[in-house]
Amino acid sequence: MSSIEKDKIPSSLSSSSSSSSLPLSTPFVDFSKGINGFDKVILRESRGSSAEVYLYGGHVTSWKNDHGEELLFLSSKAAFKPPKAIRGGIPICFPQFGSHGTLDQHGFARNRIWAVENDPPPFPTNTLNKAFVDLILNPSEEDTKIWPHSFEFRLRVALGPGGDLMLTSRIRNTNSDGKPFSFTFAYHTYFSVSDISEVRVEGLETLDYLDNLQNKERFTEQGDALTFESEVDKIYLSTPTKIAIIDHEKKRTFVLRKDGLPDAVVWNPWDKKAKAMADFGDDEYKHMLCVEAAAIEKTITLKPGEEWKGRLELSAVPSSYCSGQLDPQRVLQGS
């Protein structure tokens, strides 16, 4: 966390900005209309990978590798209709994760219209990354009634040359009354998997977690890896910067690398809750797993002028078998 000078933001770049302020498309970044006429941004890398970002929610709804295979789960019943958040992809949970007080479940950032920032402040930029978009969210009058703080939330979504998906969030306190504010945060990432029963997660073993299915009681994870045979909703604490999701059937491993995000949420609703959700197919729980880079246990507090940054990098790599099992340590210890 660092204290920095306030940047001047053009008044036109508010959360209610229309598509008329969208920049011109390039071979790497294409601006177009998506479902229900929502503005969306398509990022394309020269080798063939792509990502899709809706301005509604600053929401990544698609991430495909260079073979055109979809790597994120998006429900066939996802509602692209305010105020409902989009079910799947990568919703942004801010200024809270979960449900507390008068705020929406998981906060309001995921169901607001973000703006493209045409003249962004400098992010650390890899000159090889030409497929990226910078978005900004400022609070509306409605937002300040339910969460009385002024902030700037800048989000960069980028595709690396190898097809890696990178999300960098910068949140700054711009209160003029001298008051700090506190928040929790998560990248609520839905991964597409072949079959939840064929998936294991490495990197969270032996860690403490809060079990949301048991009134947030604290436990210690047992076993060599996480496997799934029933509903799971856990917040893992003080997690490593790297976590691996191994999909045995697809022989694919997702690698999460994160910075500024000490916690990790693991969630799958299983059959009963899946059937109870209007925007989720009855059997779709079999083909998704949420592993979310988050900052939940300890709230983040910013004084006016201070900024927090949380970064997530996702990779999808082929898995190799070793003695009949996937060898996750090769992934976790690799670069």
C-alpha positions as CSV (number, residue, x, y, z in Angstrom):
1,M,0.0,0.0,0.0
2,S,1.3,3.4,-0.8
3,S,0.2,7.0,-0.5
4,I,0.1,8.8,-3.8
5,E,-1.1,12.1,-5.3
6,K,-4.7,12.3,-6.5
7,D,-5.0,12.0,-10.3
8,K,-7.4,14.3,-12.1
9,I,-10.2,12.3,-13.8
10,P,-12.3,13.8,-16.6
11,S,-15.9,14.2,-15.5
12,S,-17.0,12.3,-18.6
13,L,-15.3,9.1,-17.2
14,S,-18.0,8.2,-14.7
15,S,-19.6,4.8,-14.0
16,S,-22.5,6.0,-16.2
17,S,-20.4,6.8,-19.3
18,S,-22.0,5.6,-22.5
19,S,-20.5,3.8,-25.5
20,S,-19.9,7.1,-27.2
21,S,-16.8,7.5,-25.1
22,L,-15.3,4.2,-26.2
23,P,-12.0,4.4,-28.0
24,L,-11.4,3.1,-31.5
25,S,-10.8,-0.6,-31.9
26,T,-7.4,-2.0,-32.8
27,P,-6.2,-5.5,-33.9
28,F,-5.6,-6.4,-30.3
29,V,-8.6,-4.6,-28.7
30,D,-12.1,-4.6,-30.2
31,F,-15.1,-2.6,-28.8
32,S,-18.5,-4.0,-29.7
33,K,-22.0,-4.8,-28.4
34,G,-22.7,-7.9,-26.5
35,I,-25.8,-9.6,-25.0
36,N,-28.7,-7.2,-24.4
37,G,-26.8,-4.4,-26.1
38,F,-24.2,-4.2,-23.3
39,D,-20.8,-2.7,-24.4
40,K,-18.0,-5.3,-24.3
41,V,-14.3,-5.4,-25.1
42,I,-12.7,-8.3,-26.8
43,L,-8.9,-8.7,-26.3
44,R,-7.0,-10.8,-28.8
45,E,-3.5,-12.1,-28.7
46,S,-1.5,-12.7,-31.9
47,R,-1.2,-16.5,-31.2
48,G,-5.0,-16.9,-31.0
49,S,-6.0,-16.5,-27.3
50,S,-8.8,-14.1,-26.4
51,A,-10.7,-12.6,-23.5
52,E,-14.1,-10.8,-23.3
53,V,-14.8,-8.1,-20.8
54,Y,-18.3,-6.5,-20.3
55,L,-18.4,-2.9,-19.0
56,Y,-21.4,-4.1,-17.0
57,G,-19.6,-5.2,-13.8
58,G,-16.1,-4.8,-15.3
59,H,-16.7,-8.4,-15.8
60,V,-14.5,-10.9,-17.7
61,T,-17.0,-13.4,-19.3
62,S,-14.7,-15.4,-21.5
63,W,-11.0,-16.5,-21.7
64,K,-10.0,-18.8,-24.5
65,N,-6.7,-20.4,-25.2
66,D,-5.0,-20.3,-28.6
67,H,-7.0,-23.4,-29.6
68,G,-10.2,-21.5,-29.0
69,E,-11.1,-23.6,-25.9
70,E,-13.1,-21.8,-23.3
71,L,-11.4,-21.7,-19.9
72,L,-14.0,-19.9,-17.8
73,F,-17.4,-21.2,-16.9
74,L,-20.4,-19.0,-17.8
75,S,-23.9,-20.3,-16.9
76,S,-26.2,-21.0,-19.8
77,K,-28.8,-19.2,-17.7
78,A,-26.7,-16.2,-16.8
79,A,-28.8,-13.0,-16.7
80,F,-27.3,-10.0,-18.5
81,K,-29.9,-7.8,-16.9
82,P,-29.4,-5.3,-14.1
83,P,-29.4,-5.4,-11.2
84,K,-28.5,-9.1,-11.4
85,A,-24.8,-9.9,-11.6
86,I,-23.6,-12.1,-14.5
87,R,-23.3,-15.7,-13.3
88,G,-19.9,-17.0,-14.2
89,G,-16.7,-15.6,-15.6
90,I,-14.9,-13.3,-13.1
91,P,-17.2,-11.1,-11.1
92,I,-15.5,-8.3,-9.0
93,C,-16.5,-8.4,-5.3
94,F,-16.2,-4.9,-3.9
95,P,-16.5,-3.2,-1.4
96,Q,-17.4,-6.4,0.4
97,F,-17.3,-10.2,-0.1
98,G,-20.4,-11.9,1.3
99,S,-23.5,-10.3,2.7
100,H,-23.3,-7.7,5.4
101,G,-25.4,-4.7,6.4
102,T,-27.2,-2.7,3.6
103,L,-24.8,-3.5,0.8
104,D,-25.6,-5.9,-2.0
105,Q,-24.4,-9.5,-1.8
106,H,-20.7,-9.3,-2.7
107,G,-20.9,-5.5,-3.0
108,F,-22.0,-3.3,-5.9
109,A,-19.0,-3.2,-8.3
110,R,-20.2,-6.3,-10.2
111,N,-23.5,-4.8,-11.2
112,R,-22.5,-1.2,-12.1
113,I,-21.6,0.1,-15.6
114,W,-17.8,0.7,-15.7
115,A,-16.1,3.2,-18.1
116,V,-13.2,2.7,-20.4
117,E,-10.4,5.0,-19.2
118,N,-9.0,6.6,-22.3
119,D,-6.2,8.4,-20.6
120,P,-5.2,6.1,-17.8
121,P,-2.4,6.7,-15.2
122,P,0.6,4.5,-15.9
123,F,0.3,0.9,-14.8
124,P,3.5,-1.1,-14.8
125,T,3.3,-2.3,-18.4
126,N,5.0,-5.1,-20.2
127,T,5.6,-3.7,-23.7
128,L,4.8,-7.1,-25.1
129,N,1.3,-6.9,-23.8
130,K,-0.7,-5.0,-26.4
131,A,-4.0,-6.7,-25.7
132,F,-5.3,-4.9,-22.6
133,V,-8.1,-2.5,-21.5
134,D,-8.2,-0.1,-18.6
135,L,-11.6,0.4,-16.9
136,I,-12.6,2.8,-14.1
137,L,-15.5,2.9,-11.6
138,N,-16.4,5.9,-9.6
139,P,-19.3,5.9,-7.1
140,S,-22.7,7.2,-8.1
141,E,-25.0,9.1,-5.8
142,E,-26.9,5.9,-5.2
143,D,-23.6,4.1,-4.2
144,T,-22.7,6.8,-1.7
145,K,-26.1,6.5,0.0
146,I,-25.4,2.9,0.8
147,W,-21.6,3.2,1.2
148,P,-20.7,6.8,2.0
149,H,-17.2,7.0,0.6
150,S,-15.5,8.4,-2.5
151,F,-13.2,6.1,-4.4
152,E,-11.5,5.4,-7.7
153,F,-11.4,1.8,-8.8
154,R,-9.1,1.2,-11.7
155,L,-9.1,-2.2,-13.4
156,R,-6.7,-3.4,-16.0
157,V,-7.5,-6.6,-17.9
158,A,-4.7,-7.9,-20.1
159,L,-3.7,-10.9,-22.2
160,G,0.0,-12.0,-22.1
161,P,1.8,-13.2,-25.2
162,G,1.4,-16.8,-24.0
163,G,-2.3,-16.4,-23.4
164,D,-2.1,-15.7,-19.6
165,L,-5.0,-13.6,-18.3
166,M,-4.0,-10.8,-15.9
167,L,-6.3,-8.6,-13.8
168,T,-4.9,-5.7,-11.8
169,S,-7.1,-3.7,-9.5
170,R,-6.1,-0.4,-7.9
171,I,-8.5,1.1,-5.4
172,R,-7.9,4.6,-4.0
173,N,-9.6,6.5,-1.2
174,T,-10.6,10.0,-2.6
175,N,-12.7,11.1,0.4
176,S,-12.5,14.8,0.9
177,D,-13.6,14.6,4.5
178,G,-10.4,13.0,5.8
179,K,-12.2,9.7,6.6
180,P,-10.6,6.3,6.0
181,F,-12.7,3.4,4.6
182,S,-12.4,-0.3,4.9
183,F,-13.3,-3.1,2.4
184,T,-13.0,-6.7,1.5
185,F,-12.4,-7.9,-2.0
186,A,-12.4,-11.0,-4.3
187,Y,-11.9,-12.0,-7.9
188,H,-14.8,-14.5,-8.0
189,T,-13.3,-16.7,-10.7
190,Y,-15.4,-19.5,-12.2
191,F,-13.2,-22.1,-13.9
192,S,-14.5,-24.4,-16.6
193,V,-13.7,-28.1,-15.7
194,S,-14.5,-31.4,-17.3
195,D,-16.1,-32.9,-14.2
196,I,-15.9,-31.7,-10.7
197,S,-15.2,-35.2,-9.5
198,E,-12.1,-35.3,-11.6
199,V,-10.6,-32.1,-10.2
200,R,-8.1,-31.5,-7.4
201,V,-6.7,-28.3,-6.0
202,E,-3.1,-28.1,-4.8
203,G,-1.5,-25.5,-2.6
204,L,-4.1,-25.2,0.1
205,E,-3.4,-28.4,2.1
206,T,-2.6,-28.0,5.8
207,L,-4.0,-24.4,5.8
208,D,-6.7,-23.0,8.1
209,Y,-10.0,-22.2,6.6
210,L,-13.4,-20.7,7.6
211,D,-16.3,-23.0,6.6
212,N,-19.2,-20.9,5.4
213,L,-21.4,-24.1,5.6
214,Q,-20.7,-24.3,9.3
215,N,-21.2,-20.7,10.5
216,K,-17.6,-19.7,9.5
217,E,-16.1,-22.1,12.0
218,R,-12.3,-22.4,11.7
219,F,-10.8,-25.7,10.7
220,T,-7.4,-27.0,9.4
221,E,-7.4,-28.6,6.0
222,Q,-6.5,-32.3,6.1
223,G,-5.2,-34.5,3.2
224,D,-2.8,-34.1,0.3
225,A,-5.1,-32.1,-1.9
226,L,-8.7,-30.8,-2.2
227,T,-11.1,-33.1,-4.1
228,F,-14.8,-32.7,-4.4
229,E,-17.8,-34.9,-3.7
230,S,-20.3,-32.5,-2.1
231,E,-21.0,-28.8,-1.7
232,V,-18.0,-26.7,-0.6
233,D,-17.8,-23.0,0.5
234,K,-14.5,-22.3,2.3
235,I,-12.3,-19.3,2.8
236,Y,-8.6,-20.4,3.1
237,L,-6.4,-18.0,5.1
238,S,-2.8,-16.9,4.6
239,T,-2.5,-18.8,1.3
240,P,0.5,-19.1,-1.0
241,T,0.9,-16.8,-3.9
242,K,0.5,-19.7,-6.3
243,I,-2.4,-22.3,-6.4
244,A,-3.0,-25.1,-8.9
245,I,-6.2,-26.6,-10.2
246,I,-5.6,-30.0,-11.9
247,D,-8.3,-31.3,-14.3
248,H,-7.4,-35.0,-14.7
249,E,-9.8,-35.6,-17.6
250,K,-8.7,-32.6,-19.7
251,K,-5.0,-33.1,-18.6
252,R,-5.0,-29.4,-17.9
253,T,-3.8,-27.4,-15.0
254,F,-4.9,-23.9,-14.1
255,V,-2.3,-21.9,-12.2
256,L,-3.3,-18.9,-10.1
257,R,-0.6,-16.4,-9.2
258,K,-1.7,-13.6,-6.9
259,D,-0.4,-10.5,-5.1
260,G,-2.0,-8.5,-2.4
261,L,-4.7,-11.2,-2.0
262,P,-3.8,-13.3,1.0
263,D,-7.0,-15.5,1.1
264,A,-8.6,-17.9,-1.3
265,V,-12.2,-18.9,-1.6
266,V,-13.2,-22.4,-2.9
267,W,-16.8,-22.8,-3.9
268,N,-19.1,-25.3,-5.7
269,P,-22.9,-25.2,-4.9
270,W,-23.5,-28.9,-5.8
271,D,-26.9,-30.2,-6.8
272,K,-29.4,-28.8,-4.3
273,K,-28.2,-25.2,-4.4
274,A,-27.7,-25.4,-8.2
275,K,-31.4,-26.3,-8.6
276,A,-32.3,-23.4,-6.3
277,M,-30.5,-20.7,-8.4
278,A,-32.6,-19.3,-11.2
279,D,-29.5,-18.2,-13.2
280,F,-27.7,-21.5,-12.9
281,G,-28.4,-24.8,-14.7
282,D,-29.4,-27.8,-12.6
283,D,-26.3,-29.9,-13.6
284,E,-23.9,-27.1,-14.3
285,Y,-22.2,-27.5,-10.9
286,K,-20.5,-30.5,-12.4
287,H,-18.5,-28.4,-14.9
288,M,-17.4,-25.5,-12.8
289,L,-15.2,-24.6,-9.8
290,C,-14.7,-21.3,-8.2
291,V,-11.2,-20.7,-6.8
292,E,-11.1,-17.0,-5.9
293,A,-8.1,-14.8,-5.0
294,A,-9.3,-12.6,-2.2
295,A,-8.7,-10.3,0.8
296,I,-11.5,-11.2,3.3
297,E,-10.3,-12.2,6.8
298,K,-8.5,-8.9,7.4
299,T,-10.3,-5.9,6.0
300,I,-8.2,-3.4,4.0
301,T,-8.3,0.1,5.3
302,L,-7.2,3.1,3.2
303,K,-6.8,6.7,4.4
304,P,-7.6,9.5,1.9
305,G,-5.0,9.4,-0.9
306,E,-3.9,5.9,-0.1
307,E,-4.1,3.1,-2.7
308,W,-4.4,-0.7,-2.6
309,K,-3.4,-3.0,-5.4
310,G,-4.5,-6.6,-5.9
311,R,-3.3,-8.6,-8.9
312,L,-4.3,-12.0,-10.3
313,E,-2.6,-13.9,-13.1
314,L,-4.2,-17.0,-14.6
315,S,-2.4,-19.6,-16.7
316,A,-3.6,-22.8,-18.3
317,V,-0.9,-25.4,-19.0
318,P,-0.9,-29.0,-20.1
319,S,-0.6,-31.4,-17.2
320,S,1.7,-34.4,-17.3
321,Y,1.2,-37.7,-15.6
322,C,3.7,-39.1,-13.1
323,S,3.2,-42.6,-11.7
324,G,-0.4,-42.5,-12.8
325,Q,-1.1,-39.2,-11.1
326,L,-0.7,-35.6,-12.2
327,D,2.4,-34.0,-10.7
328,P,1.2,-30.6,-9.3
329,Q,4.5,-29.8,-7.7
330,R,6.1,-29.3,-11.1
331,V,3.5,-26.6,-11.7
332,L,3.7,-25.0,-8.3
333,Q,7.4,-24.8,-8.3
334,G,7.8,-23.7,-11.9
335,S,8.0,-20.2,-13.1
